[in-house]
Amino acid sequence: MLYSRCVILAAGLALMAAVLHATWNIVVKQTGDRFLALWSQFLFSGSLALVGLIGWTIVDGPPNIAWWWSISSGCGHLPYVLLLARAYDKNDFSLTYPIARGAGALSSAVLGLIFLGDDLSALSMAGIAIVIFGLWVLVLGQPMNNIFPALGVAATIGIYSVVDAHGARNSDAVAFALSVFVSGATTITIWALITRAKDLKKFVATQWKPAAFGGTMSIIAYSMVVYAFTLAPVGYVATMRESSVVIAALAGWKYLKEDDHKRRLISATVVVLGLIVLVAGR
């Protein structure tokens, strides 16, 4: 009974995180310079996280954080940002987002089984397979050169999800989530200073509002997911979070006025079916 309640709570957290995650990604897609948009959001969320960790330390002493795993996750977020920016430059939001997030759920599940010993039932694995079929419907006929950046994003999601899950299970989960934002902001900022130093100040001055909004949504959503990792298998949580692909399909059609909405909505429907099977398998 307790395990079932933990799984239900994990599902609820992951679904709420899905809404927030899709929202800040829409903000990024609508920004001209996607890399700087992602950098500024990480900078803002990392700053908030650092303030939170400092306040935590003052009030209750240093929290238990597996810092080496946090730093590893922060390094993994750099290729995630670079590839995501490139993917949004090449493709529609309602195409890139479902590929990156859906395939990311698959890679998270597989790596969780291999490295963390997570236990997923045969029915849950069937649910993940249905999700992947839905994504296959989505990419049919698309130039593979345009798809590769989104698949690269998916690979980085799988890697840092497993790193985060291990770190959260060996730390205070909320403190670890905050530390990941600090590590990620540091890594991405170092890269931005090396490659785009002259553009940073101007971008922040003109785009601080969407950066603040996206950064806040990001830190809340990711904290929910990292805590959910402590309650249920990585593949389960990551796949539930990817229900955000439905939001992406609808937003691309209704809000961003993107084409090919019928196939993308069908794909999203198949993904939802896979998520239902996944939950039933628990």
C-alpha angles and dihedrals in degrees: 000000000000091000091051091052090050091052092048090050090049090052092050093049092047092050093050089048089052092061093048093045095052090048096057091043090056088054090053093048091054093052118093097224104044097184093054090044090055092043093051092049091051090046091054096043091044090052091050090048092050091052089049093051092047091050090047091052093049094049103037108008127258111328121234105265129166092222098182090058090045092053090048089053091049090054089049091055092063096068087040091059095042093049095043092052090050092047092053090048091055105039147028118275092241090056103039098042098053092046094049096044099038096047087042089060090053094050090047092052094048095046091045090055093047102042107021102035093236115176119227122172123234089254091052090051089051088054091054089049090054089051090053091049089054089054091048088057087053098053097044109125095008119130106257092221087065093047098050097077090053090049088050089054088052091054092052090048090056093049099047092041090060091044090049093047092053092045093048092049089054097043142039096291098220093045090049091052090053091048091053090058091050091049093045094047090050095050095045093045092052089053092046091051091051096047108023107020096137093055101048103080094047093047094051091047093055102032104037095116097059088039091055092046094047093043092053093048090047097052094046093048096046094047088055091051096047090051089048088055087067092055104045142013117294094241092052095050095041093049093047089051090055091068080097086085088079090056089048093053092049094043092049091053103039104025106028095032094227122171132243091043096155095062092042092051091048089051091050090050091054089049090053089051089053091051091052090052089047092054092045089056091062 
